[in-house]
């Protein structure tokens, strides 16, 4: 009879996966543990192994479809005869009835022997001191070990033999798995947003079933378009939610009179373009002002780390670069060691790399403070979300000509708003206010003094 | 090398020490003409005479008290308490005098005495002939306690006890007297007090025990080996001082520790050993420390089925090891 193959739990906290490609078609024969299809989740891309040897007789879930963990994806006709349809998960999730029965069978005995094991179902995620110590000392990911102890507890011996022999684990190499797909759809996105993505080993193992939020009651009307949320989008969503939830945001806005800077830039931009072969924008001036401000108020260049605040020595400026469908935040490393020209050059290179999808992991690492040039969208006011765990983010809005009071007269000046969000756990309004005032002052002075850009 | 019984090793050690050092003498109830109720002093009266093998009145306080006095002036008495159950009338002499004299006299006086006491049950001895008394005395600094499990260890440890310059309570399990035979060298050797010994190497579960239970654990391990469970057995040999280092090492060996003793569970040595492990080797533990010990009842039952029910045996130990192995 046919064996049902269900969507496996690929890593903890994963509740669903997208079947990107079927490696076996209806009629193909498979061996036990042979990959059936490729599945993409927001964490990894992995292969689903066959749970039995036999022939694929029905594919239930088409390529490109996202299904919840535990849902039927295909049927395999087993070799030889089996009396009735058996339902097997490639990994047994804890809440299947079968498992509970098994557990309760042993439960009485277990309880008698070990009062510590009363909650049998949880014993496989409770580790003994020895197991934890050995795992830490040897950098072993315990989720990859199948326990052989009571209630599938991972024993000290399991860890030791894992270290010694290395159990068979399903190796998932993102760069290899479903390579084509990734290339076609979102070039380099995995590199860009998932910094720890490199290659991961994922053992399909029982893990807690984290309930995802269900949005059941959404009405889809005629003409509505459904956009599948890709993994880049998902990561953006996750990070934004995390930052918003964790860091108490506070906002400050100042306006700066950059008339002199506008004049100064206009004066030199054509020469610059000729000489350097790229445009000189206002952003490098602004970043320069921010960097100098950070030097003056180093606390702003810091990171919240629960029990302490980490004042970063290096000043690495993350800059937000938007593409049509995503947002990347590459980093200008050691921005405090660069001239305005140097910053301009770095921005140009990073922007180009982003557009071409060539950002590397080093381009995305170690940012300490974020500058966002929201002015390019025409915005005049924004409340940016912190780039966690950084303590601050500042935006430069559109430069607009407005009538303002200037030297006790009404004058038309080029004005710009600078908006800052701060992590109120790290910074208070006072220091942030001083910092943003300092940035404003420096920005205004740059034009007046016609600072050298080299 | 002769294969002799546990009790013969006791006699051999005393005889050799009495020959070696004429300050060594034996005193106790029926130790002389009778040769001891268990025959531990057989032949000593004939060999060394009534001055060195002294029959005493039925008064344990006197046996120990006289021994303390003799020891303080340089003799090396071996006082026999006929059954450990009867040691309590001498508790004052042991706890408040023998164990404290070196401390009390600022090191001017000491008590180089051995108190031999046959202890333990499983011999149809009922209330007054079955007790384990080690826990009562293990809370007494200044007193050493030894409880060997093999004839070889008996000889080496008894000789070490006789030569020790402080009081040693030498516990001989009655059941072992004729149960266990082993090779014992004729010549002179001692075993350091305070040193435990691994009696069996294993990988799955560590058993820490002493006395008769070592033999039972060895039998259990033999049986379990056929089931694929490998047992590591540490024989403490000395209960005071405990060999902490050996306890920790044995814990490290498997991460799963079963402590076995015939003495009552509550307040027994198992608690102390558990505490040592918890304090010093928490991160070696792969399972809760387990104790298999005598029930907390007032006494060993007299009724044979009840005594059998009460006593630990290789099967009970095997079950406990199996449970831990499965954990």
Contacts between the chains, C-beta under 8 A, distances in Angstrom:
chain1	res1	chain2	res2	distance
A	113	B	323	4.3
A	113	B	326	7.6
A	113	B	327	7.6
A	114	B	288	7.0
A	114	B	323	7.1
A	114	B	327	6.1
A	116	B	288	5.3
A	117	B	327	7.6
A	128	B	255	7.1
A	128	B	285	6.0
A	128	B	286	4.4
A	128	B	287	6.4
A	129	B	282	5.2
A	129	B	283	4.7
A	129	B	284	7.3
A	129	B	285	5.0
A	129	B	286	7.7
A	130	B	255	4.2
A	130	B	283	6.4
A	130	B	284	5.4
A	130	B	285	5.4
A	130	B	286	4.2
A	131	B	286	6.2
A	132	B	283	7.6
A	133	B	283	4.2
A	133	B	284	7.7
A	149	B	326	7.0
A	149	B	327	5.6
A	150	B	326	5.5
A	150	B	327	5.1
A	153	B	327	7.0
A	155	B	286	5.9
A	155	B	327	7.3
A	156	B	254	7.6
A	156	B	255	4.2
A	156	B	256	7.7
A	156	B	286	3.6
A	157	B	203	7.7
A	157	B	204	7.4
A	157	B	286	7.8
